[in-house]
């Protein structure tokens, strides 16, 4: 009862809108010329404990306005700028003076004589150093053991989205470095979730221009947002890792071990994992990440190494070696049920299939890479080798009904397979590119890739098929396959961007850039297939001469083009930049195909030539503290030759008498014209802007000439004979839209000491907040922690696609239309270090229609509804309670809905509080015992739904150890 007033106060404060907050504004000037000083950091601190409350970076004219300041609380303001002496002054706001105009604040040049005490008290959380945003961990109130991710969550303008991407003022961070270099595998999580606050000097954000583009049309002033974590000098070596063991009911178990060691010149990582469940216990959202779960045995172990051959690196100056060795073993099993409905005129066929599969694999891979960049030149090469041994066993039965009541056919099958595969790949690129917008005469780039692979496979297949409406027709075969395959693939791309300067010297040719490009793709394969059928009388295997063959295929795809590009630019420093670029690539495409086989009807050679131009126009508008707009309109054309299996397929009359495929030697090459439009918008308001939002739209249209489709003939039992044909006028449309909104509100933590207990909560800064010292019940309130950032995020992602064109069924010319529609919306709330809640709703629909002379073709549809929720609570400190829910509803064949709910939960505790070296966790998965995966799709006259069953309710206990050390050990005195 004594806690009730505290709880009521917290809910009243949360429910009440922020009002009567303090606000200050003014202008920062340079004492040198009394002009407005942009990029100065204005920070308001709480005088009692020097905790930062709010801040802002001044705009172009030195103006600032800071809101959401507490009233009746002693404060002080600090104004700082690189090269100037910081200005500090006391500040006090009350209800009578909640708005305060500070007019002008003049900063003088730094003479180097700044008191250390003042520096400590006025560490700004964020500063602008030239074009670089610098986040100062020392200015953000966090425990020294909290990691970089927690620092970002408390930085205005920086948003960490539910899909783990990071945006700064709406711009997506595309790369993350540590001390200017990739950190281990370059993934964001490796650095953000492991590097602690006490090891970080600054987190820098800047824009990096990539001058190493392959084509002239990509060489406009293109920038990417990059984040660099700068470590303290004495923390540039260390190690961190994780050792975990887990065991539970249903014979589930697992273990993980990893260790990463780094210094300023190299990274070395080791990991090992073993588990008989696919679901990772370390994931706080297991249901969202894993849809299906079966008893499995998976293990892997590997080592990664990276050596920086240059101590000082940046985007233009790098030299490094990387290597990786990995060995993986898997044993996976699954049980699934598949239902397929085919509506054919007045006849409906329903196929019911039940199956079981078991697969095993063991693979080893070795990779190495060398990268070098120096100013305008770059070179890289990569080599990899992989060896895989895999085996599988499958077993299944099926029955087909005509019009839901008449059994039409019955089938059963089982198979065993074993294979060995070796793959060797080599790739790389070289670039000598001018860093100016106008490419020089030495502007040249090349890229290459070579791959060679061999496969030896053995398999045995048993199949029986009975046509129940035809007592004579029965398929029964027992067959062995021995295949020896090899393939060689290669690609060579050459681009020269200095053609104008080479031919015309000083003549600028109206500033139109000219270049040449050539890209050659080669693929060659050899197949030695040995097929034998078992004689039911002698029980011996006899060679099948219709299927056994030795063949080779060679394909060459060569594209040569002349590139032209014109750029229009208008730029006003620190105001805006507008760029329009028009480009075209006049290309010729050559297709060559040669087939040699012991099956004489497959010996064929084809040569095709096409004119395949590509063009584009792009518009980029960037305004300081304003809108950033990017628009692109492109057109690409390409041709694809029909394959030998479409022209002259191998007929397998014994095994596929009920599913016959007939080739068409008169097929023409498919020609595609693809049009794409993209639009992206975000608003720049300076790094002080707390709210982030962005939106993007993509439209696509693809029109085929001589598209390759099929003409299908159905018999009365549902059997099919399919012919390949060219169809005119096939079209595909697609559109996608995504938008994100991230809102941040400052809050402060209340600690309530009562005679009977202890309570915590959060309230907005508002009139009277934190002022009351007591109320009825003898409860004393005091604000003991500074500003905490609460983040609300809303994101939407949707896409629609449609394919339309002609098709023949039973000789009837139809027009098909296949549509798909997906919606996904996510709402989340995150109070860093306290609570994280998200709700996700997704809707997927497919619709297939056929129209022709017959009016009886029934549209086929599928609908899938998915609702997911996650709740993670981290109160009290070092304790985590997480629940995740997923509700699925799938409507497909026969329009009968399939519903299931997955619910997972865990509770974990990290100890000791300061070092956080150990964690214990109790987890329960699939609490309701409804774990299954449902996949549905409709196309043409067919709808298919597959249901896979998973492991049901089970518990696990986990113990983890996190060894960590950043920097060298302190030397003992004496």
N, C-alpha and C positions, 0 to 999 in steps of 0.2 A: 504493500500500500504506500510505503514511503517513496517508492520509485514512480508511482503513478503521476505526480505532478511533473516530474522530469519528462516522462513519456508524452504527456499531453502537451508540454511546451514544445517538444521536438516536432510533433505532428502539426501543431499550429504554425510553427515557423516554416515547416516544409510546405504546408498548404497555402500559406499566405504569399502573395506576389511580392517581389522585391520592390520596396518603395522607400522614399525618404533617404536614399543613399547619398553619400557625399560625392561631389564631383569637383575637380580642379581643371583649369586649363591655362594656357599661356603660350609663350613663344621663346625659344632658345636662340640666342644670338652669339655670333663670334665677335670678340672684342677687337679683332684685327680690323675688320671693315664694317662692323655692326650689321652684317647680313644674316639672314636666317640660316641656322646651322642644322642641316638634315642629318639623319642617322644618329642623333644623340639619344642616349637611353635615359628616360625619366622614370625613376623607381620610387614608390612610396613604401616605407618601412614602418613597422610597429615599434615604437620607441622602447617598450618594455623589454623585448628580447631580440630586436633588430631583425625580425622576420619579415620577408618581403610579402607585401599584400597585393600589389598590382604594379604594372609597369607599361610603358609604351615607348616606341621608337619614333622620334619626330619625323614628320614628313618633309617634303621638298623645301618648304619655307620655314622650317623649324617649329611648326605648330604642334601642339599636343593637347589632348583632352583625356583625362583618366577618370573613369566612373567606378561605381560600386565600392566606394571607400566607407569605412565604418565611422559613425558619428560618436562624439563624446569619448574619443580614444586618442591619447597622445601619439602623434605620428611624426615622422620627419621625411623630407623629400631629398633625393640625391639625383643630380643631373650629371652625366658623365659622357665623354666622347674621347676617342683615341687622340692623343696629343694635346689634350686640354686638362686643366685642373678641375676636379669634380667640385660641384656646388652643392652644399648641404644646408638645409634650413628646417626648423621646426614647423609643425603643421598641426592644426587642431580644428575640427569641424563639429558643429552642433546643429540642432534643428533650425536655429536662427541664421546660421551661416553654412548651410549645407553645400552651397555652390560658391567657389572661390576662384577669382581670376587673378593669377599671379603676374599678369602682364608680361614683362620681359625678364629673362634670366640671361645674363651675359657671362660666357665662359672665357677665361684667359688661357694663354698658352702654358703648357706644363713646363715648369722649370726643374722638375726632378725632385723637388722638395715637398713631398706629400707625406703627411704623418701616417705611419703604419696602422695606428689605431683607426684612423678614418677609413683606410683602405678595407680593413676587416669589416667595418660596419656598413660599407656601401658597395658590396659586391652585387653588381646587377645580374639578374638571372639570364638576361639576353642582351647582347650588344651586336652592333653592326660594325664590322671591320672591313671597310671598302665595300666590295660586293658580297662579302661572306657573312652569313649569320653565324654567331658564336653563342652556343648555349653553355652557360657556366654552372656546372653541378654544385659548386660551393655556394651559389646564390639560391639554391632550391633546398628547402628543408626536407631532408630524407636521411634515414639511417645510412651510415657509410657502406653497409653491406648490400643495400638495394642496387639493382642492376640498371644498365643503360635504358632498358625499356621503360622502367618506372620514371626515369627522368623525363623521357619524351612525353609520357602521359600527363605530366604536369606542366608542359610547355605550351603556352598559347600559340595558335597557328599551326601546331603539329598534331596530326590525327593518325592514330593507329586503327585501321579498319578491321572488321571482323574476318576478312580474308587475309589478314596479316600484312597487307600493303601499308605503306606510310605515305602521307601527303603533307606537304608544307605549303600553306596557303593555296590549297587545291591542286598543287602540282605533285605528281607521283614521283617518289624517290626511286630511281632506277638502279642505283649502285650504292653499296656501302663499303667503305674502306676503314681500316684501322691503321693509323699513322701513314696514310696515303697508299696502302697496299691492300689487296684482298686478304681477308682473314680466313684461313683454312679453306673451306670449299666456297667461300664468297657468299654464303647464305646469310640473310639478315639475322635469323634466330641465334646462330652460333655466337655472334658478337653481342647482340642486344640482351640475351637472356643469361649471359655469363660474366661480362665485364662489369665489376662493381663500381659504385660511385667513387670510392676512395682511390681507384686506379686511373680515373679519367680526369684529364686536365680540361679539355673542352670538347664539345660536339659541334662540328662545323657543317654548315649547309651552304652549297654554292652550285653554280651552273657550269657544267662541263661541256665544251663543244667537241664533237667528234669529227675530226677532219679526214678520217680514213673511210670515206664512203666509196662504194663501188661504182656509182653512177653519177653523172653530172647532175641529174635532177634531184639527187639526194644531198648535194653539196651546198645547199643554202645554209644560212646561219642557224643550224639546228643545235639545240642545247638539251641537256638532260640534267635533272636535279640529282646531285650527289651528296651523300652524307659521309663525313669522315670523323671517326672517333680518335681524338688525339690523346694518347696516354701520357701520364706524367713520366719524366725521364727515368725515375727509379722504379717504374712499374712496367717497363717494356720487356720484361721477361717474367714468366710464371707458368703455372699449370692449373688446370681444372678438369674435373671429370665426374663420373657417376658410376657407382656399383650398386646394382639392384638385384634382389632375389624375391621371387613371389611363388606362392603355392596356394591351391584352393581346391574346391570340390569339383566333381566331374573329371577328376584326374588332370586338372589344368595346372600348368606350371610355366615358369619362365625365368630368365636371368639376363641382365644386361651389364656390360662393363665398357666404359670408354674413358680415355685419358687423352687430353690435348696439352701439348707442351709448346711454348712459343718464346721467342726472343725477337729482337729488332731485325734479325736477319733471316729467320726461318720459322716454320710451323711443322710440328710432327703430331699426328693424331692416330690413335689406335682405338678400335671398337670391336666388340663381340656380342652377339645376341643369340639366344636360344629360346624358343617358345612353342607351345603346341596350340596356341590360340592366336588368331590374326589380330585381335584387338590389343592395342598398346595401352597398358595401364597408366602410363605417364600422361596420357592425354585427358584433359579435363572435359572434353566433349566427344567421348567415344562414339556416341550414336551418330553425331553429325559427320564423323569422319569415316565410319565403317558401316556399310549397309548390311553385309552378310557376314556370318560367323560360323565356321565349321571347325571340328577338331582337326588340327593340322600340326605338323612338326616342321618348324622352320628354324634355321640357324644361319648365321653368317659371321665372318670375321674379316677384318681388313685393316690396312694401314695407309695413311695419306702423308705425303711430305711435300713441302714447298720451301724452296731456297731462293731468297732474293739476292741476286748477284750484284745489285747496287744498293748501297745503304740508304741513299736519299732517292726517293722515287716520287713521281707524280704522273699525271695522265700522259705527259709528253716525254717521260724519261723513265723507262722501266726495263729491267732485264731479270728474268726469273726462270727457274726450273721447277716443275711439279711432277709428282709421280704417285701412283696408287696401285695397290694390290688388294683384291677382294675375292673371297671364296664363299659361296652361298649354297646351301642345301635346302630343298623344300619337299614336303610331302603333303599334298592337298587332296581332300575328298569332298564330294558334294552330292546331294540328292536333289533332283528337281523334277517338276511336273510341267509339261508344256501342252497348251491347248491352242489349236489353230482352227479358225473358221474361215471357209471360202464360200462366197456367195456367187454362184454361176447361173445367171438367168433365173430359171425357176427351180434350180437345184442348189441345195446347200450341203456342203461337206464339213463335218466336224472331226478333226484329228486329235486324239488323246494319246499323249506319250509320257511314259515314266522312265526315268533314267538315273543311273549311278555312274560316277566317274572317280577314278583315283589316278593321280599323277605324281611322279617323282622327278626331281632334277638335281643335278650337281654341276655348278659352273664355277670357273675360275677366270678372272680377268686381270689384265695388267695394262696400265695406261701411263703415258709419259708425255710431257709437253715442254716446249721452250718458247718463251715470248720475249721480244725485244722491241722497244720503241725509243727512238731518239729524235726529238724534234719532228721533222717532217717524214721520217722513215719508220716503217714498222715491219716486223717479220715474226711469224709464228709457225710452228710445226707441231703436229700432234700425232702420236702413234698409239695404237691399242691392239690388244690380242685377247680373244675370248674363246674358251673351250667349254662346251656344254654336253653333258650326257643326260638324256631325259628318257623316261618311260611312262607309259600310260595304259590304263585298263578302263574300258567302258562297257556298259551293259544296259540294254533298254528294250522296252516293249511298247507297241502302239496299236491302236485300233481306229478305223475311220468309219463314221456313220454318215449315211446319206439321208438328208432331211430329218436328222436327229433320231431316227427310229430304225433305219435299215442298215445293218452292218455291211459295209462295202469292202473293207480289206482289213487284214491283220498282219502285223510285222513283229519280228524280234531280231535283235542283233547283239553281237558282242565282239570286242576287238582287243588286241594287244599290240603295242608298238614300242620300239626301242630305237633310239637314234643317237648319233655322235655328230657334233658340229664344231667346226673351227672357223673363226673369223679373224682376219687381219686387216686393219684399216690405217691409212696414212693420209693426213690432210694438212693444209697450211695455207698461208697467204703472205704476200709481199705488197707493200704500198709505199710509193714515193709521191706524196701529195702536198701541194702548196697549201700553207695555212691561210693564204689570202683567199678572198671570195673569187678572185679572178685566177683560174688555174694556170700554172706556168707550163712551158714547153716540156718539162720533165715529169709532168703529172702522169703517173702510170701505176696500175695495180694489177695483181694477178692472184688467183686462188686455185687450188687444186685439191682433189680428193681421189684416193684409190682404195678400193676394197676388194679383198679376195676371200672366198669362203668355200668350204667343202662340207658335204653332209653324207653320212652313211646311215640309212634307216632300214629296219626290218619290221614288218608288221604282219599280223594274221587277222583276218576278218571272217566272221561267220554271220550269214544273214539269211533269213527266211521271210518270204512275202507271200501271202495268200490273198487272192482276189475272191472274196466270199460270194460275189454274185456271178462268178465264172468258175465252175468247179474244175475246169481244165487248166486254168492259168495259175501256176505256182512257181515262185522263184526260190531256189535254194542253192546257195553256193558257199564254199569254204575255200578261202583264197589267201595266198602268201604273196607279199610284195618285198622285193629287195631293190632299193633305189640308191644309186650313187650319183650325187649331184655336185657340180662345182659352178661357181659364178665369179665373174670379174666385172667390176663396175668402176668407172672413172669419170671425172669431171674436171674440165680445165676452163677457167674464165679469165679473159684478158680485157682490160679496159685502159684506154688511152684518152686523157682529157685535155691534152694541150695541142689539139690539131690546129686550131685557129692561130695560135702563136707560132707554130711550126711553119705553116704555109704562108701566113699573111704578115709575119713579123710584127711591125708596129701598127699596122692597120687594125683598128678595133672591131671592124665588121659589125658596127652598131651594137657593140658589146654582147654579141651572141656567142656563147661558148660552143665549141664544137669538139666532138670526141668520137672515137671508134670503140666498138666492143664486139667481142666474139666469145660465145659460150658453146662448148662441145661436151655432150654427154654420151658415154659409151656404156653399154651393158651387154655382156655375153654370158651364156649359160650352156652347160652340157648336162644331159640327163641320160643315165643308163638305167632303164627300168626293166626289171626281170619279174614277171608275173606268172604264178602257177596256180591252177585250180585243182582241188581234190576230187578224185574220181570216187563216186559213192559206191562203186562195185569193187574196185581193186584197192581202194583206200590209199592210193598213191597220188602225189602231186605232179601234174603234167603241165608243161609250159604252155602259156596262153600266147599264141603268136599274134593275136589281134591287138594285144595291149603291150607286150614286151617290145621295147624299141630302144634304139640309141639315137639321140637327136641333139642338135645344137642350134641355138638361136643367137643372132647378132643384131643389136639395135644401135643406131647412131642418130642422135638428135643434135643438129648444129644450127645455131642462130647467130647471124652476123648483122650488125646494125650501125647506123650513123646517128649520133646523138646531137641534138641542138637544144640549147636552153638560153632563155633570156630572163634576166632578173631586174625588177623595178623596186628600188628601195628609197624610202624617205625616213630620215632619222633626225630627231631633235634630242640631244643628250639630256638624260634624266627626265625626259618628258614622254616620248613614245617612239616606237619603231614600227614601220609598216613595210611589209615585203610581199611582192607578188611575183611568182615565177611561172613561166610557161615553158614546157619542154615537150619534146617528141623524140622518139627512137624509131627510125625507119629500118625495119628488120626483115630479113629473109630467113625462113625456116626450112631446113632440109631434113627429111625423115628417110632413113634407110633401114630396111629389115630383111634379113637373110635367114632362112630356115633350112636345115639339112637334117634328114631323118631316114632311118631304115624303113619307115612307112612311107612309100614313094609319094602318096598323095599329099604329104606335108612338105615336100621339097619346093619351096617357093621363095622368090626374091621380089621385093617391092621398093620403089623409090618415089617419094612425093616431094613437091616443092610448094611453098606457100609464102605469101606476103603477109607478115604478122606485125603491123605497127603497134606502137604503144605511145600514149600521150598523157599529159597531165597538166593541171593548173592548180597552184596552191596559193593560199592567202594567209598571211600571219600578221596579226595586229597585237602589239604589246604596248600597254600604257602604264606608266608608273603609277602605282596606287589606283589602278583602274582595271578595265577589262583586258583579258587575254583571250584572243579568238584565233583558232586555227581551222581552216577549211581546205579540203583537198577533193578534187574531182579527177579521176583517172580512168583511162581506157586501156585494156590489154587484150590482145588476141593471141590465140595459140591453136595448134592442130595436134590431134592424137590419132595415130594409125590404128586400125583394128588389129587385134592379136591373132596369132595363128590358131588359137583355140576357138576364136569366133569365126574364123574363115574355114578352117578344116579341123574340127574337134575329133578327138579319138573316140570312136563309138564303143561303148561298153554294153553290148546288148544283153549280156548275162546278168549283170548287176543292176542295170538301170532301165530295164524294159518298161518299167512303170513310170519312169521319169526320163524320157528321151530328149536329147539336145541335138539339134541339126544345125550345121554351120551354113554360112552363106558366102561363097567365094566372090560375090559381086559387091560386098560391103565397101563403102567409101570412107575416107578418113573423117572423123568428127572435127568440126571447126567451131571454136568458142569465141564469142565476143563478150568480154566482162567489163561492166561499168560499175564504179564504186564512188560513193560520195561520203565524206566524213566531216563532222562538225564537232568541235570541242570548245567548251567555254569554262573559264574560271575567272575569279576576280582577285586582283592583287590589292591588298590594303596595307601593305607593310607587314613585317613579321610580328608586330604587336597585335594583329587581328586575331581574336580568339576563335572566331567561327570560320569554318571552312566549308565551301560547297563547290561542286563541280558537276558538269553535265556533258554528255557526249552522245551523238547520233551517228549511226552508220546505215547507209542504204546501198544495196547491191542488186544488180540485174545481170543475168547471164542468158544469152540467146545462143542456141546451138543451131548449126547447119549440119545436116547429115548426122543427126544424133543417132546413136546405136541403141535400139530397144529390142523387144521380143514380140513375136506373134505366137500365141499359145493356143493349142487345140486340146480340149478336155474330152476324155471318153466318159462313158456312163458310170464308171467306177471311181472317177476322180483322178485317173491317170492323166499325164500331160505329155505333149510333144511340143517342144519350144524351138522356134526358128528365130535367128537373128536377122533384123531388118534395119535399114536406114529410115529415120522418120524426120520430116521437116517441121520446123517451127516449135521445137521444144524450148520452154522458157522456165527460168528459175528466178524467183524474187526473194530477197531477204532484207530484213531491217532489224536493227537493234538499238536500244536506247538504255542508257544507264545514268544514274544521278546519285549523288551522295551529299548529305548534309550532316555536319558535325558541329554541335553547339557546346560551348563550355561555360560553366557558371562557377564563380568562386564561392566557396563555402569555408567555414571555419569549424573546427571540431570543439564541441563542448564536453568538458569532463565534469560530472556531478558527483561530489562527495557527500554521502549521506551517513547518518549514524548507523544505518543498517546495511549498507552495501555501496556499490560503485556502478556508475552507468556512463555510457558514452553515446553521443549522437551528433548530428550536424544541423546547423541553422544557417540561413542566409545572413549576410551582413545587412542589417536594417536598423531603423531607429530603435534604440533601446537594447539591441542584441548584445549580450555579454555585459550589460551594465548592472543588472539586478544581482545583488549579492546574496539575497535570501528570499524565501517565500515560505508560506505555511508548511509546516512539517519539519522545519529546521534544516532544510536542504540547502547547502551552499553551492553556488555555481561559479565557475571561473573558466575563462578561455585559456587553454594552455598550449594550443598548437595553432600555427598560422594558416594561411590560405590553403585550401585543398581544392583541386580541380575536379569537378563533376562533369562528365561527358555524356551527352545524348547524341546518338547517331541514328540516322535514317538513310537507308540505301535501297535503291530499286534497280533491277536489271531485268530487261524483257527483250524478247526477240520473236520475230515471226518469219516464217519461211514458207514458200509455196512453189511447187513444181507442176507445170502443166504441159501437156503434149499429146500426140496421137499414140494409139496402141491398138493391136488387133487381138481379139479373143474369139475363137471359133469362127474366124473369117469376118467378124463384125468389126468395122472401124469405129473405135471409141476415142473419146477425148477424156483423158484422166486429169484429175486435179488432186494433188496431195498437199495438205496444209499441216503445219505444225505451229504451235503457239506456246510460249513459256513465259511465266511471270515469276519473279522472285523478289520479295520485299523483306527487309530485315530491320528491326528496331532494337536498339541496345542502349543500356545505361551502364556506365562504369564510374564508380567512385574508387580511384586507384588505392589499392591496399585494403579496401573494405568489402566492396560488393561488385559483382559483374553479372549483368542479366541481359539476355538476348532472346528475341522471339523472331522466328523466321517462318514465312508462309510462301510456299511455291505451288504453282498450278501449271500442269503440262497437259496439252491436248493435241491429238492428231485426228485428222479427218481426211478420208479418201473417198472420192466420188468418181464414177464413170458414167459417161453419157454417150449414147449412140442410138442405133435403130431399135435396140431392145430397151424397153423402159423398165425392165424388171431388175436391173442391177441395183442392189441395195448399198447405200453408203456405209462405210465401216468407220468406226470412231473408237478412240480410247481417251480416257480422262484419268489424270493422276493428281491427287491432292495430298500435300505433305505439310504438316505443321510440326515445327521443331522448337523447343525451348531449352534454355540452359540457365542455370542459376548457380552462382558460385559465391560463397560467403567466406570472408577471411577475418572473422571476428570471433573470439579474441585473437590477438596477434599470434602468428605462427601456426594458427589452426585454419584448415580449409575444409569446407563442406560443399560438395558439388552434386547437383542433380541435372540430368539431361533426359529430355523426353522427345519422342518422335512418333507422331500419329500419321499413318498412311491410309489412304483410301484410293483404290484403283478400280476403275470401271472400264471393262474392255469386252472380251468375247461374251456373247449372250447377254450383255449389259448387266451382268451380275457383279455387284461390288465386292471387293476383297478388302478387308480392314485388318490392321494390326497396330499394336502399340508397343514400342520399345522404351524401356525405362532403365536407366543406369544411374548409379550413385556411388560416391565414395566419400570417406572422411579421412583427412590426413593431418599429421602434426609434425612440425619441423622443430628441431632442437639441436643444440642449445640456442637460446634466443638471439644471442649476439652473433655467433659464427654460422648458425644454420648449417650444420654439417651432416645431420641425419634427418630422415623422414620415415615415419611409420604410416601405413595407409591400409584401410579396410575398404574393399570394393565389392559391389554386387552388381552383376550384369543381367540384363534381360529379366527383370524382376517379375514381370507378368507372364513370362513364358510364351511370348508371341513372336519370337524372332524368326522372320522370314523376309525374303527379298522378292519383289514382284516387278517384272519388266514387261511392258506391253508396247506394241507398235502395230500400226495399220498401214497398208500400202495396197493400192489397187482394190482388188476384191477380197483381200486376205487380211485377217487380224490374228496376231499371235500373242499369247500371254505365257510367260514362264515364271513359275513359282519355285524358289530355292529355299529349302529348309535349313535353319541354322541351329547352333548349339543353344539350348535354353538356359534357364536360371542357374547361375553358379556364383560362388563367392571366392574371393582371393584376399590373402594377406601379403603385404609388401613391406620390405625394409630396404631403405636406400641410404647410401653413404656418398657424400659429395666432398672429395678432397679438393681444396682450392688454396692456391698461394699466388699472390700477385706481387712481384718484386722480390729481392733477395731477403734472406732472413737477417734480422737484426743481430749484430755482434754483441756477445756478452761482455760486460765490463770486467776488467781485470784479467 
